[in-house]
Amino acid sequence: MIGQRKLLGSAPKRLEDPRLLRGDGRYLADVKLHGMLHAAVLRSPFASARIRSIDVEAARSDRSVVEVITASDLPPFPGLPCFTAPPDGPAFFQPVLAADFVRYVGEPVAVVVAASRHEAEDALALIEVDWEPLDPVISPQEALEADAPLVHGGTNVAAEVYFTQGDAAAIDAAPHRLRRTFRLQRHAGIPLETRGVAASWDASRDQLTVWASTQCPHVIRDFVAMFVGLPPDDVRVVVPDVGGAFGTKNNLYPEELAIPLLARRLGRPVKWVEDRAEHLSSAAHGREQVHEAEVAYDDDGTIVGLRDRVLMPCGAYLSMLAHEELAISLYMLRGPYRIPNFQGDGTLVATNTTPLTPFRGVGQSQPAFVMERLMEAIARERDIDPVELRLRNMLGPQELPADRGIVTPSSGPVVYDSGDYAEALRRALALCGYDELVAERERLRAEGRYLGIGIASYMEITSIGPFETGITRVDTSGRVVVKTGTTGSGQGHPTAFAQIAAEELGVSIEDVHVVSGDTDLVRTGMGAYASRSAAVAGTAIRRSATAVREKALRVAAHLLEANVDDLVLEDGRVQVVGSPQSGVSLGEVAAAVAPGAPLPPGIESHELEEADHFVPPASAFAYGTQVAVAEVDIETGHVHLRQIALVHDAGPLINPTIVKGQLYGGIALGLGTALLEEIRYGDEGQPPASFVDYLLPALGIVDEIRLDHMETPSPHNPLGVKGVGESGVVAAPAAVANAVADALAPFGIEIDELPLTPARVLELVHAASPA
């Protein structure tokens, strides 16, 4: 048995924070090695162009330049992978360096290596490229026109996805149908730390070590090994501290292959760090979609069916998981609502723009926006209270688990696991003071002020596989070392994972050291994405810690000549119940099975260490309701957010303070989506070059955030957790859009597009008249 101390659900301070606050963090830019060289990348200034020739001789002859490479200097390679691409997908795979054509502004063409970044950047100007500019295609709608320029040969359609459930004829036969087109804008990731990679070749061991600011070190290891011609075991990828990722770094990029190749060829360390202009043009974008949706319903607002056609640009190439985002956007469209009949088809279209990749709220904030705007439209058309309409159509707890009739390409059947969606809605209304807000809205409206209340209920698929690794070890000092294949980028993994292991082993969290992001220490892993780390990696850690505990008790029973059932493990000691003087420390137990020591009877292996690879049997589904309260100034178009209230259910909370931080961060990103952030290309395919043209949320974007938690365990992992990394962002754009639409209801204004910048709001107001 173990002690009774409860660590899961408590909120100790984060273990990693003192080091980071002292300035002792080590990020990619902090990696400094003897003899290190620095790289700069020549990027295309054109969205579409033929490369007639590249002359690098002047750059190579420069005294400060160590090396210059172009596509002709690279080994044969099929291109960067798209893991869920259709069989004919390779035509859309990105080369490491462009050879004959460039297909977006910012595409890498050459790499210069010099003693300093400044010298490498200066030498880029010495490279002469003979460009033949071509007509680009920028929007996905334009790309499907018959006479549109082709990004690649043959067709601009990169992939198609179809999902159906129920009877399509029931949609057409319903008494009421409503059609709307919704446009979701393109985003940049904008983590605090930009991308970067460094590499060093050790000729004495024939090993290549790569440092990368990434979410997927094992993916980088495997493809670097393939690209440079080494066995995977001879490539080590280390992830230092990561200053934010959000999905932008869950991708394989050209620089992550080119820099290791250069380090091996030169026999010297080489580093490249992305600058902000490069990030806006070259780091994968996200979010952009167009939905042509049709919802069918009865007289009382009961939804009969839903049909949606999604158009999504993949950019110039298929990124690692672009196809996955399109699929999620369709199969999560129905959210928490019953909707028995569904048809969804999606088209992934190539354009002369930066490739898109899934990031925070992958494929889920877009369908939440579409579904929640449709709910408001039905409520307005049928004159039904929007709260009552939602409650009428929501799946009830007695209907769970609910098979949604769809099998996904990567996560298997979509089966909602557990929860009470209506209760989350009711609690969110109570949390924000809904009745009082409704009264205030009517009072202010009589004064010529426009207050709106926006409701958005949502589902979030989390805890996806295919697996994750957890290793727990107790050394002879009694310290517990936990290793995992997932990675951290500020989420609080060291503390949360330490809580899991410490509770299982009866030690304090200060006695647990968590190691991640090193492919030599953990040979297999999938990384951090899709709100999976707590559920999948956390379960692997718990199961490995349980196995260590059971072994420790058996060894201690031999040392103490006691029965296992009479032992308790707490405060780092195994002792006989009722006899605290009769016990041994965990360090002594570890020493008893150290290599060279005779193994006690029944113990089959040395070391107090166990590994586990957890394969979740199914995905979990977090859910909740978010309410936004906004006042719109019709003279300036400014949207003043007075309040965001969120009630969510992510299962049992490991650390409430960390969860709060995750939700705050997600909400901030969602508010940026709703009000500010947008990558807008010029006619020639030029993206924003700085934060002058790409606006970010700042302190004060919302006056108040209120949070409340529900805790319905998922049956799909022993911890019962569902994941919370994306819960804040999924519904925020929909909630804000609904609030603005509610505020502007006297003008008959509908919100079909984001972001709601002052200019866009003013345009809507000026085009409307009071109803």
matplotlib code that plots the C-alpha trace (Angstrom):
import matplotlib.pyplot as plt

x = [0.0, 1.1, 0.6, -2.5, -1.0, -2.9, -0.8, -3.0, -5.4, -3.1, -1.4, 2.3, 4.4, 5.9, 9.3, 10.8, 10.0, 12.8, 15.4, 13.6, 12.9, 16.6, 17.4, 19.0, 16.9, 18.7, 16.9, 18.0, 19.7, 21.7, 23.3, 27.0, 29.6, 33.3, 33.9, 30.3, 29.3, 26.1, 23.7, 21.4, 18.8, 18.2, 14.5, 12.3, 11.0, 8.3, 5.2, 5.7, 8.8, 11.0, 14.6, 16.6, 19.9, 21.7, 25.2, 26.8, 30.5, 30.7, 29.3, 31.6, 34.6, 33.9, 36.5, 33.9, 31.9, 32.6, 30.0, 27.1, 24.6, 21.8, 19.5, 22.2, 24.4, 21.8, 21.3, 18.3, 15.2, 11.5, 10.5, 9.2, 6.6, 2.8, 1.8, -1.8, -1.4, -3.3, -1.3, -0.7, 0.4, 4.2, 3.6, 2.9, 5.8, 8.2, 11.9, 14.6, 15.8, 13.9, 15.6, 13.6, 10.6, 9.7, 6.1, 5.7, 7.4, 9.9, 10.7, 14.3, 16.6, 20.1, 22.0, 25.1, 27.4, 29.8, 31.5, 28.7, 25.0, 25.7, 28.4, 26.1, 23.3, 25.5, 26.7, 23.2, 23.3, 26.2, 24.1, 22.7, 19.4, 17.9, 14.2, 11.3, 8.3, 5.1, 1.4, 0.6, -2.6, -3.4, -6.9, -8.3, -11.4, -9.2, -7.1, -10.1, -11.1, -10.6, -8.0, -6.1, -2.3, -1.1, 1.1, 2.2, 1.5, -1.9, -4.2, -4.4, -6.4, -4.0, -6.5, -10.2, -12.0, -15.6, -17.6, -21.3, -23.7, -27.4, -29.7, -28.9, -32.4, -33.7, -31.7, -33.4, -36.8, -36.7, -39.2, -36.5, -33.0, -30.5, -27.4, -24.4, -20.8, -18.2, -14.6, -11.9, -8.6, -5.1, -2.9, 0.8, 1.9, 4.0, 5.6, 7.7, 10.7, 11.0, 12.1, 15.8, 18.1, 21.8, 23.9, 27.3, 29.1, 31.3, 33.7, 35.1, 31.7, 30.2, 27.2, 25.3, 23.7, 20.9, 19.3, 15.9, 13.1, 10.5, 7.5, 8.5, 12.2, 11.7, 10.3, 13.3, 15.7, 14.3, 14.2, 17.6, 19.0, 17.3, 18.5, 22.1, 22.5, 22.9, 21.2, 18.7, 20.7, 23.6, 21.4, 20.6, 18.0, 17.9, 15.1, 16.3, 13.9, 11.2, 9.6, 6.2, 5.2, 1.4, 1.7, 3.8, 6.8, 5.0, 6.2, 9.4, 11.0, 13.7, 16.2, 15.9, 17.4, 19.8, 21.6, 22.5, 23.7, 26.0, 27.4, 28.3, 29.9, 31.9, 32.8, 31.9, 28.8, 26.3, 23.3, 20.4, 17.8, 14.7, 14.1, 10.6, 10.3, 11.2, 8.7, 5.8, 6.7, 8.3, 7.0, 3.9, 0.6, -2.7, -6.5, -7.6, -10.8, -14.1, -17.2, -20.4, -22.8, -26.4, -28.4, -31.9, -34.3, -37.9, -40.4, -39.2, -35.6, -34.7, -31.8, -32.5, -29.2, -26.1, -24.2, -20.9, -18.3, -14.9, -12.3, -8.9, -5.6, -2.6, -0.3, 2.3, 3.0, 1.5, 2.8, 3.2, -0.4, -2.3, -4.7, -5.5, -6.7, -9.2, -10.5, -10.9, -12.8, -15.4, -15.8, -15.9, -18.4, -21.5, -20.0, -22.1, -25.3, -27.4, -27.7, -28.5, -27.8, -24.5, -22.7, -19.3, -16.7, -13.5, -11.0, -7.4, -6.1, -2.6, -1.9, 1.2, 1.3, 3.2, 2.2, -0.4, 0.0, -2.4, -1.8, -3.5, -7.2, -6.3, -9.4, -11.7, -12.0, -13.2, -16.1, -17.0, -17.3, -19.5, -21.7, -22.3, -23.0, -25.5, -27.2, -27.6, -29.0, -31.6, -32.5, -33.0, -34.9, -37.3, -37.5, -36.3, -34.1, -30.6, -30.0, -33.2, -32.3, -28.9, -30.4, -33.0, -30.4, -27.6, -26.7, -27.6, -25.4, -27.6, -26.8, -23.0, -20.9, -22.2, -20.9, -20.9, -20.9, -17.6, -14.2, -11.3, -8.1, -5.8, -7.9, -10.4, -14.1, -15.4, -17.2, -17.8, -16.9, -18.4, -19.8, -22.8, -22.8, -26.0, -24.7, -21.6, -23.9, -26.0, -23.0, -21.4, -24.5, -24.5, -20.8, -21.2, -24.4, -26.4, -29.8, -28.3, -26.4, -29.6, -31.3, -28.3, -28.2, -31.7, -31.2, -28.0, -29.7, -32.4, -29.5, -28.0, -25.2, -24.6, -23.8, -23.8, -23.7, -22.2, -22.5, -20.4, -20.5, -17.8, -16.2, -12.4, -10.9, -7.9, -5.6, -5.0, -2.4, -0.8, 1.3, 3.6, 6.6, 7.1, 10.1, 10.5, 13.7, 14.8, 18.5, 20.5, 20.2, 16.4, 15.9, 13.1, 13.9, 11.0, 11.7, 9.1, 8.9, 6.7, 8.2, 7.4, 7.1, 6.0, 2.9, 4.2, 5.1, 8.0, 5.6, 2.6, 4.6, 6.4, 3.1, 2.0, 5.1, 5.5, 1.9, 2.5, 5.9, 5.2, 7.8, 7.7, 7.7, 11.0, 12.5, 11.4, 13.5, 11.6, 13.6, 12.2, 13.2, 16.2, 16.0, 19.0, 17.4, 14.0, 14.3, 10.6, 8.0, 5.4, 5.8, 3.4, 0.3, -3.5, -3.8, -2.3, 0.6, -1.2, -3.5, -1.1, 2.4, 1.0, -0.6, 2.6, 4.5, 1.9, 2.0, 5.8, 5.8, 3.2, 5.5, 8.5, 6.4, 5.3, 8.9, 10.2, 7.6, 8.6, 12.3, 11.6, 9.5, 12.6, 14.9, 12.5, 11.4, 7.8, 4.7, 4.1, 0.6, 2.0, 4.2, 3.5, 5.4, 5.6, 8.1, 10.6, 10.6, 9.1, 8.1, 6.0, 2.6, 2.5, 6.3, 7.9, 11.3, 11.3, 11.8, 14.2, 14.6, 13.9, 17.6, 18.4, 15.8, 17.4, 20.9, 19.6, 18.9, 21.8, 23.9, 26.2, 24.0, 22.3, 18.7, 16.1, 13.8, 11.1, 12.9, 13.9, 15.8, 18.4, 17.7, 14.6, 13.4, 10.4, 9.3, 5.7, 4.3, 0.7, -1.6, -4.9, -7.8, -9.7, -9.6, -11.1, -13.3, -13.1, -16.0, -17.4, -19.2, -17.6, -19.5, -18.2, -19.6, -18.7, -19.7, -19.4, -18.7, -20.5, -18.7, -15.2, -15.9, -14.0, -15.0, -14.6, -14.5, -15.8, -15.8, -15.0, -16.6, -15.5, -16.8, -14.9, -14.5, -11.1, -11.6, -9.7, -7.2, -3.6, -2.6, -5.4, -2.9, -1.3, -4.8, -5.7, -2.6, -3.4, -6.9, -5.8, -3.3, -5.8, -8.4, -5.8, -5.0, -8.7, -9.3, -6.5, -8.3, -11.6, -10.4, -6.9, -4.7, -4.7, -2.1, -3.3, -1.5, -1.0, -2.0, 1.5, 1.5, 3.5, 2.8, 3.1, 6.7, 6.4, 4.0, 3.0, 0.8, 0.1, -1.6, -1.4, -3.5, -1.9, -2.6, -6.0, -7.7, -10.4, -11.4, -12.1, -11.8, -13.9, -13.2, -15.0, -14.2, -16.3, -14.5, -16.0, -13.3, -12.7, -12.9, -10.0, -7.0, -6.4, -6.0, -9.4, -7.9, -9.0, -6.5, -6.8, -4.1, -6.6, -9.9, -9.5, -9.0, -11.6, -14.8, -13.4, -13.7, -17.3, -18.2, -16.8, -18.5, -21.8, -21.4, -20.7, -23.6, -25.9, -24.7, -25.4, -28.7, -30.7, -28.8, -29.6, -25.9, -24.6, -21.0, -19.7, -16.0, -13.1, -11.2, -13.6, -11.2, -12.6, -12.4, -14.5, -17.0, -17.4, -17.9, -20.7, -22.4, -22.2, -23.7, -26.6, -29.5, -31.3, -33.9]
y = [0.0, 3.6, 6.6, 8.7, 12.0, 13.4, 15.2, 15.0, 17.9, 20.0, 23.2, 23.3, 26.0, 24.9, 23.3, 24.8, 28.4, 29.4, 28.5, 30.3, 33.4, 33.6, 33.7, 30.3, 28.9, 27.5, 28.1, 27.3, 30.6, 30.0, 26.8, 27.8, 25.3, 25.6, 26.6, 27.2, 28.7, 30.5, 30.1, 32.5, 31.4, 33.0, 33.0, 33.7, 37.3, 35.9, 33.9, 32.1, 32.1, 29.9, 29.7, 30.1, 30.0, 30.5, 31.9, 31.5, 31.9, 35.5, 34.4, 31.4, 33.6, 36.0, 35.7, 35.6, 32.7, 29.1, 27.3, 28.0, 25.3, 25.1, 22.3, 20.9, 20.3, 18.1, 14.4, 12.9, 13.3, 12.8, 16.0, 16.9, 14.4, 14.7, 11.8, 11.7, 12.5, 10.5, 8.1, 10.8, 13.3, 13.4, 15.8, 18.4, 17.6, 20.5, 20.2, 21.1, 23.9, 25.0, 23.9, 24.9, 26.8, 28.7, 28.6, 31.1, 34.2, 32.9, 29.5, 28.6, 28.6, 28.6, 28.6, 30.5, 29.6, 32.1, 32.8, 35.1, 35.5, 39.1, 37.9, 35.1, 37.5, 40.0, 37.3, 36.5, 39.7, 38.2, 35.3, 36.1, 34.4, 34.8, 34.8, 34.5, 35.7, 33.9, 34.7, 33.4, 32.0, 33.3, 32.4, 28.8, 29.9, 31.3, 28.2, 26.1, 28.2, 26.6, 29.1, 29.4, 29.1, 25.7, 25.7, 22.2, 20.3, 18.8, 20.2, 22.5, 19.9, 18.3, 16.1, 15.5, 14.3, 12.9, 12.1, 11.0, 9.8, 9.1, 10.0, 12.9, 12.9, 14.0, 17.2, 18.1, 17.1, 19.2, 22.0, 24.7, 25.0, 27.8, 28.3, 30.5, 30.9, 31.5, 32.6, 32.0, 33.9, 32.8, 33.0, 33.0, 31.1, 33.8, 31.9, 34.1, 32.1, 31.7, 28.5, 27.4, 24.5, 23.8, 20.7, 19.2, 16.3, 14.1, 12.3, 10.2, 8.6, 9.0, 10.7, 13.8, 15.8, 18.2, 20.8, 22.0, 24.2, 21.6, 19.6, 16.4, 15.5, 11.8, 12.8, 15.1, 12.4, 9.9, 12.3, 13.8, 10.3, 9.5, 12.8, 12.7, 8.9, 7.8, 5.1, 6.7, 5.6, 7.7, 10.9, 12.5, 15.2, 17.4, 19.9, 22.6, 25.0, 26.0, 29.4, 28.5, 26.3, 26.2, 23.6, 25.8, 23.7, 20.4, 20.2, 19.3, 22.3, 22.5, 24.2, 21.2, 19.0, 21.5, 22.6, 19.0, 18.2, 21.2, 20.4, 16.9, 18.0, 20.8, 18.9, 22.0, 23.1, 25.2, 27.1, 28.9, 31.0, 32.4, 36.1, 37.6, 38.5, 34.9, 33.6, 35.6, 34.3, 30.9, 29.3, 27.4, 29.3, 27.9, 28.2, 29.5, 27.9, 28.7, 26.8, 26.6, 25.2, 24.2, 23.3, 21.7, 22.0, 21.6, 24.3, 24.1, 24.5, 20.8, 20.2, 17.4, 17.5, 19.4, 19.7, 21.4, 21.9, 23.1, 24.7, 24.9, 26.0, 23.9, 26.6, 25.8, 22.3, 19.7, 20.2, 17.2, 17.2, 19.6, 16.8, 16.1, 19.6, 19.4, 16.1, 17.3, 20.4, 18.2, 15.4, 17.9, 20.2, 19.0, 19.8, 18.8, 18.6, 15.6, 16.2, 12.7, 13.4, 14.8, 15.2, 16.8, 17.1, 19.0, 20.0, 20.8, 23.3, 24.3, 28.1, 30.2, 30.9, 29.6, 26.0, 25.6, 23.3, 22.6, 24.6, 25.2, 24.3, 22.3, 22.0, 22.7, 26.5, 26.7, 24.3, 25.7, 29.1, 27.7, 25.6, 28.3, 31.0, 28.6, 28.1, 31.9, 32.1, 29.4, 31.1, 34.4, 32.9, 30.9, 33.5, 31.0, 31.9, 30.9, 29.1, 27.1, 26.2, 24.8, 22.8, 21.4, 20.0, 19.0, 15.4, 14.5, 12.6, 9.5, 9.4, 9.1, 7.4, 8.7, 7.2, 10.0, 7.5, 8.6, 6.8, 9.1, 8.3, 8.8, 8.5, 5.8, 6.1, 9.4, 8.4, 11.1, 9.5, 11.2, 14.5, 16.7, 19.4, 21.1, 21.5, 23.2, 25.6, 26.3, 26.9, 29.2, 31.3, 31.5, 32.3, 35.3, 36.6, 36.0, 37.2, 40.5, 41.0, 40.5, 43.2, 45.5, 44.9, 46.1, 49.1, 50.2, 49.6, 52.1, 54.6, 54.0, 51.7, 48.3, 45.5, 41.9, 38.5, 35.6, 32.0, 29.2, 25.5, 23.3, 19.8, 19.1, 15.9, 15.2, 12.4, 11.0, 8.2, 6.4, 6.0, 7.7, 6.5, 6.9, 5.6, 5.8, 5.1, 5.3, 5.7, 4.7, 8.2, 7.8, 10.4, 9.5, 10.2, 10.3, 10.2, 10.8, 10.9, 14.0, 17.5, 20.7, 24.3, 26.0, 23.9, 22.9, 19.3, 19.0, 19.8, 17.8, 14.7, 15.0, 15.1, 11.9, 10.0, 11.4, 10.4, 6.9, 6.5, 8.3, 11.0, 14.8, 16.4, 18.0, 14.5, 13.9, 14.9, 15.0, 14.5, 15.0, 16.0, 13.8, 11.0, 9.2, 9.0, 8.1, 6.2, 6.3, 9.1, 11.1, 14.6, 17.2, 18.1, 17.8, 18.1, 14.6, 14.9, 14.7, 11.8, 9.7, 10.5, 11.0, 7.6, 6.0, 7.7, 6.6, 2.9, 2.9, 4.4, 1.8, -0.9, 0.6, 0.9, -2.7, -3.9, -1.7, -3.2, -6.7, -5.9, -4.2, -7.1, -9.3, -6.8, -6.3, -10.0, -8.8, -9.4, -7.0, -6.3, -5.0, -2.3, 1.3, 3.6, 7.3, 10.1, 8.1, 5.1, 1.7, 0.7, -1.8, -0.5, 0.4, 0.1, 3.2, 2.2, -0.8, 0.4, 1.1, 4.1, 4.0, 4.6, 1.5, -0.5, 0.7, -0.3, -3.8, -4.4, -2.4, -4.3, -6.7, -7.2, -10.6, -10.4, -11.1, -14.1, -13.3, -10.3, -10.9, -7.8, -5.4, -1.6, 0.0, 1.1, 0.4, 1.6, 1.8, 2.6, 3.6, 3.2, 4.9, 2.7, 5.8, 9.5, 11.5, 14.6, 17.7, 20.2, 23.3, 26.6, 30.0, 33.3, 36.6, 40.0, 42.8, 46.4, 47.7, 51.4, 52.0, 55.3, 53.7, 50.0, 49.2, 46.0, 46.3, 42.9, 43.3, 39.6, 36.1, 33.3, 29.7, 26.5, 23.5, 19.8, 18.3, 15.5, 15.5, 18.3, 17.3, 20.8, 23.5, 26.4, 25.0, 24.4, 28.0, 29.2, 26.9, 28.3, 31.9, 31.4, 29.6, 32.4, 35.0, 33.2, 32.9, 36.6, 37.3, 35.2, 37.0, 40.6, 41.1, 38.4, 37.9, 37.1, 39.1, 38.6, 41.3, 40.7, 39.4, 37.0, 39.2, 38.4, 40.8, 41.7, 42.9, 43.4, 46.7, 44.7, 41.7, 42.6, 40.6, 40.7, 42.5, 43.1, 44.6, 43.0, 41.7, 43.2, 40.0, 36.3, 33.9, 30.2, 27.2, 23.5, 20.3, 17.0, 14.1, 11.4, 9.8, 6.0, 5.8, 6.4, 5.5, 9.2, 10.1, 13.3, 14.7, 17.4, 21.1, 22.7, 23.9, 24.3, 28.1, 28.8, 26.5, 28.5, 32.0, 33.2, 31.9, 33.5, 36.9, 36.8, 35.9, 38.7, 41.3, 39.9, 40.2, 43.8, 44.7, 42.9, 46.2, 46.7, 43.2, 42.4, 38.9, 37.9, 35.5, 36.4, 37.0, 39.0, 41.7, 44.5, 48.1, 48.6, 45.4, 46.3, 49.8, 48.3, 46.1, 49.0, 51.4, 48.7, 48.1, 50.1, 49.7, 46.8]
z = [0.0, -0.3, 2.0, 2.0, 0.9, -2.1, -4.7, -7.8, -7.7, -5.5, -6.7, -5.7, -7.3, -10.6, -10.1, -13.3, -12.5, -10.1, -12.7, -15.5, -13.4, -12.5, -16.2, -16.1, -18.9, -21.9, -25.2, -28.7, -29.1, -25.9, -27.4, -27.8, -28.9, -29.6, -33.2, -33.9, -37.3, -38.1, -41.0, -42.9, -45.5, -48.9, -49.4, -52.4, -52.8, -55.1, -54.5, -57.8, -60.0, -62.1, -61.1, -64.3, -62.6, -59.2, -59.1, -55.7, -56.7, -55.4, -52.0, -51.8, -52.6, -49.8, -47.1, -44.3, -45.9, -45.0, -47.1, -49.5, -50.5, -53.0, -54.1, -56.3, -53.2, -51.4, -51.4, -53.1, -50.9, -51.7, -49.7, -46.3, -45.2, -44.8, -42.6, -43.6, -47.3, -49.9, -52.1, -54.8, -52.2, -53.0, -55.8, -53.1, -50.8, -50.1, -51.1, -48.6, -50.9, -54.0, -57.3, -60.4, -59.0, -55.9, -54.7, -51.9, -50.5, -48.0, -49.5, -48.8, -51.9, -50.5, -47.2, -46.3, -43.4, -41.9, -38.6, -37.5, -38.4, -39.6, -42.0, -43.3, -43.9, -45.6, -48.0, -49.0, -51.1, -53.1, -54.4, -57.9, -58.8, -62.3, -61.5, -64.0, -62.0, -62.7, -61.8, -58.3, -57.1, -53.5, -52.5, -52.4, -54.3, -57.1, -57.1, -58.1, -61.1, -64.5, -65.7, -62.4, -62.4, -61.2, -58.1, -59.2, -62.4, -63.1, -60.4, -57.4, -55.4, -53.0, -51.1, -50.4, -47.3, -47.0, -43.9, -43.7, -41.1, -41.3, -44.2, -46.5, -47.8, -44.3, -44.7, -47.9, -46.6, -43.4, -43.1, -42.6, -44.1, -43.6, -45.7, -44.7, -45.8, -43.1, -43.6, -41.0, -41.5, -41.7, -38.6, -37.7, -34.7, -33.0, -30.1, -27.8, -29.1, -32.8, -34.5, -34.5, -34.9, -34.2, -35.0, -34.2, -35.7, -33.4, -35.8, -32.9, -32.3, -35.7, -34.0, -35.0, -32.2, -33.1, -30.9, -32.0, -30.7, -31.6, -30.3, -32.2, -31.6, -32.6, -36.0, -36.6, -35.5, -38.0, -41.0, -40.3, -40.2, -43.5, -45.1, -44.1, -44.5, -40.9, -38.8, -36.5, -33.4, -34.6, -34.5, -31.2, -31.0, -27.9, -27.1, -24.8, -23.1, -25.6, -25.4, -26.8, -29.7, -30.2, -33.0, -35.2, -34.0, -34.4, -38.0, -39.9, -41.6, -44.3, -41.9, -39.5, -42.3, -43.9, -40.8, -39.6, -43.1, -43.1, -39.6, -40.7, -43.9, -42.3, -39.2, -37.1, -35.2, -37.2, -35.8, -37.4, -35.5, -37.2, -37.1, -36.8, -40.5, -41.4, -39.0, -40.6, -44.1, -43.5, -40.3, -41.1, -40.8, -39.7, -39.4, -42.8, -44.0, -45.9, -44.9, -47.0, -44.4, -44.5, -41.4, -41.5, -38.6, -37.5, -36.4, -32.8, -33.7, -33.3, -35.8, -38.3, -40.2, -41.2, -44.5, -44.9, -47.6, -46.4, -48.6, -47.0, -48.5, -47.7, -49.0, -51.5, -50.0, -47.8, -44.3, -41.9, -40.7, -43.0, -44.1, -40.4, -39.7, -42.6, -41.4, -37.8, -39.0, -40.5, -37.9, -35.0, -36.7, -34.8, -31.4, -28.4, -30.4, -31.4, -35.2, -36.5, -40.2, -41.4, -44.7, -44.8, -47.6, -47.6, -50.2, -49.6, -52.2, -53.1, -53.3, -53.6, -49.9, -46.8, -46.0, -43.3, -40.3, -37.4, -34.2, -30.9, -31.3, -34.4, -36.7, -33.8, -33.3, -37.0, -36.7, -33.3, -34.9, -37.7, -35.5, -32.9, -35.5, -37.0, -33.6, -33.3, -36.8, -36.1, -32.8, -34.6, -37.6, -35.3, -32.6, -30.0, -26.9, -27.9, -24.5, -24.9, -28.5, -27.4, -24.5, -26.8, -29.2, -26.7, -26.1, -22.5, -20.1, -20.4, -24.2, -23.5, -24.7, -28.1, -31.3, -33.9, -36.7, -38.1, -38.3, -38.6, -40.5, -37.5, -34.3, -35.1, -34.3, -32.9, -29.7, -27.1, -23.8, -20.7, -19.4, -19.0, -21.7, -20.6, -17.1, -18.4, -20.3, -17.2, -15.0, -17.5, -17.6, -13.8, -13.7, -15.9, -14.3, -17.4, -16.2, -14.9, -18.2, -20.3, -18.2, -18.6, -22.3, -22.7, -20.5, -22.4, -25.8, -24.8, -24.1, -27.6, -26.3, -27.7, -25.3, -26.5, -24.8, -26.8, -26.0, -27.5, -26.4, -27.7, -27.9, -28.1, -29.1, -26.8, -25.5, -28.9, -29.6, -31.1, -27.9, -25.5, -23.4, -19.7, -17.7, -13.9, -12.1, -8.5, -8.0, -5.0, -3.5, -3.4, -6.1, -8.7, -12.3, -14.8, -18.5, -21.2, -25.0, -25.0, -24.8, -23.0, -24.2, -21.1, -20.2, -16.8, -17.6, -15.1, -12.2, -13.4, -14.2, -10.9, -9.1, -10.8, -10.0, -6.5, -5.5, -6.8, -5.0, -1.8, -2.2, -2.5, -5.9, -5.2, -5.1, -8.7, -11.7, -15.0, -18.2, -21.7, -25.2, -25.6, -28.1, -26.6, -23.2, -24.5, -27.7, -28.7, -28.4, -30.2, -28.7, -27.5, -29.5, -29.4, -25.6, -25.2, -22.8, -19.4, -20.5, -22.6, -21.3, -17.8, -17.9, -19.1, -16.2, -13.7, -14.9, -14.9, -11.4, -10.2, -11.5, -9.7, -6.5, -6.7, -7.2, -4.4, -2.0, -3.0, -2.5, 0.8, 2.0, 1.5, 3.3, 6.2, 6.3, 6.2, 4.2, 1.2, 2.4, 5.8, 4.2, 3.5, 1.2, 2.2, 2.6, 0.6, 2.9, 3.0, 6.5, 8.3, 9.2, 12.9, 13.2, 11.8, 13.2, 11.0, 7.4, 4.6, 2.3, -1.4, -2.0, 0.1, -1.9, -5.2, -3.9, -3.1, -6.8, -8.2, -10.8, -9.0, -6.0, -5.6, -6.6, -3.9, -4.5, -7.0, -8.4, -12.0, -13.0, -11.6, -11.2, -9.7, -13.1, -15.3, -18.7, -20.1, -23.5, -23.2, -26.2, -25.4, -26.4, -27.7, -27.7, -24.8, -25.3, -23.3, -23.5, -22.1, -22.7, -23.0, -22.7, -24.0, -22.9, -25.4, -25.9, -29.4, -30.2, -33.5, -34.0, -34.0, -34.5, -31.3, -29.5, -25.7, -24.1, -20.6, -19.6, -20.6, -18.6, -19.2, -17.7, -19.0, -18.2, -18.7, -16.2, -12.9, -12.6, -11.9, -11.0, -10.9, -11.2, -14.3, -15.8, -15.1, -16.9, -19.9, -20.1, -19.8, -22.6, -24.8, -24.3, -25.2, -28.4, -29.2, -28.6, -31.0, -33.5, -32.8, -32.9, -34.3, -35.9, -39.7, -42.3, -45.3, -48.6, -51.1, -54.8, -55.5, -52.5, -50.1, -46.4, -43.5, -42.8, -39.2, -36.2, -37.8, -40.1, -37.9, -34.6, -31.4, -28.2, -25.3, -21.7, -21.2, -24.2, -21.8, -18.4, -16.6, -17.0, -14.9, -14.8, -13.3, -13.6, -14.0, -13.5, -15.3, -15.7, -19.1, -19.1, -21.5, -19.2, -15.5, -14.6, -16.1, -17.6, -20.9, -21.8, -21.4, -23.6, -26.2, -24.2, -23.9, -27.6, -29.2, -28.3, -27.8, -31.5, -31.6, -28.3, -29.2, -32.7, -31.1, -28.6, -31.3, -33.4, -30.3, -29.7, -33.3, -33.5, -33.8, -37.1, -38.4, -38.7, -39.1, -38.4, -41.0, -41.0, -38.6, -37.3, -36.0, -36.4, -35.9, -39.7, -40.3, -37.7, -39.1, -42.5, -41.2, -39.4, -42.3, -44.6, -42.3, -40.9, -37.7, -37.8]

ax = plt.figure().add_subplot(projection="3d")
ax.plot(x, y, z, "-o")
ax.set_aspect("equal")
plt.show()
